[in-house]
């Protein structure tokens, strides 16, 4: 592993670290550096922005859901043909689950394990010298997590920047840049986070604008000089979710887009062929495939179109007569009898499972999950533990009579009961699988 790397961290979500990370990736790429991106924690959307900024696939590095040997394998793969790896933190730098040492799910776990320095993004709106107390707290909190520099975000003026900068530098902490308030840097959002990269109008010009801001606002040479080669560990892919078939039909459009890049990459490296189709275009799975996978996404925003997709419904039902069909989160919703959209209108879905879901009667479910499978299915064998997460606002309003798919626990081992459904060859759950436990 020869690529150098660093982590872009912050005190909390909403500090601007995604914009800074994406802009830096493109800015370094402009210098002719081969840049690869990574995201700590469970996130489908940011890795797609990283891929757009760098021209290379993104990856998730999740220390709670992935055993250390898998983390090492993915870090090594991401660094193998790159010169610089930029890791974007989820939430705050130290935020995660207080359970097993080194498996908190935080970016700080990655900083410790790979000895990567942290570029700390501080939103200084509404404060000045207090920013120094925050920076000092980060620098002294954990001796194994090194803060290599600070970027001041949302600076209102030269005076505002100067006061915060002076107070931080008096503590011996380098300030490597300051970004003025700029509404053009905002990434559009919806209820599950950022709008997907594939839906972002004029994506390339937007990323270029971010890179322009970073080049003008941050000392790129100083950032690059602090980057270090990640400490190596012996990696293994044995905890990966195995390809469920030789030819896998994958729903792929604006309603079905949440599939982890490390999963797709592993399936392809294992020799599987992924065959995309679009339910929104009234397409069904290719009949020559062995298995059909409906990823998560935003079916609640396209419920009317999906309800009218008669060809998709017929082909999916025909496929399910003889081969496995699995749905994660949004895919699970579409496999049910019906889906109530945000306006309270109920739309007929595929009816291959018996439940009904509602986006109108919203309840946020968010967190890490460990699923213990109750039957053999595309995720593994009965009794296997699979780690992943849930993040959805829709909920089941009528359970139906199908067999539950798995027993579920939260990140600290609390029993959450049974989850998901199985009927014949069809399975699904709100649970997103990341890796085998």
Secondary structure, 3 states (H helix, E strand, C coil): CCCEEEEEEECCCCCCHHHHHHHHHHHHHHCCCCEEEEEECCCCHHHHHHHHHHCCCCCEECCCCCCHHHHHHHHHHHHHCCCEEEEECCCCCCCCCCCCCCCCCCHHHHHHHHCCEEEEEEECCCCCCHHHHHHHHHHHHCCCCCEEEEEEEEECCHHHHHHHHHHHHCCCCCEEEEEECCHHHCCCEECCEECCHHHCCCHHHHHHHHHHHHHHHECHHHHHHHCEECCCCCCCCCCCCCCCCCEEEEECECCECECCHHHHHHHHHCCCEEEEECHHHCCCCCCCCCEEEECECCHHHCHHHHHCCHHHHHHHHHHHCCCEEEEECHHHHHHCCEEECCCCCEEECCCCCCCEEECCCCCCEEEEEEEEECCCECCECCCCEEEEEEEECCEEEECCCCECCEEEEECCCCEEEEECEEECCEEEECCEEEEEC
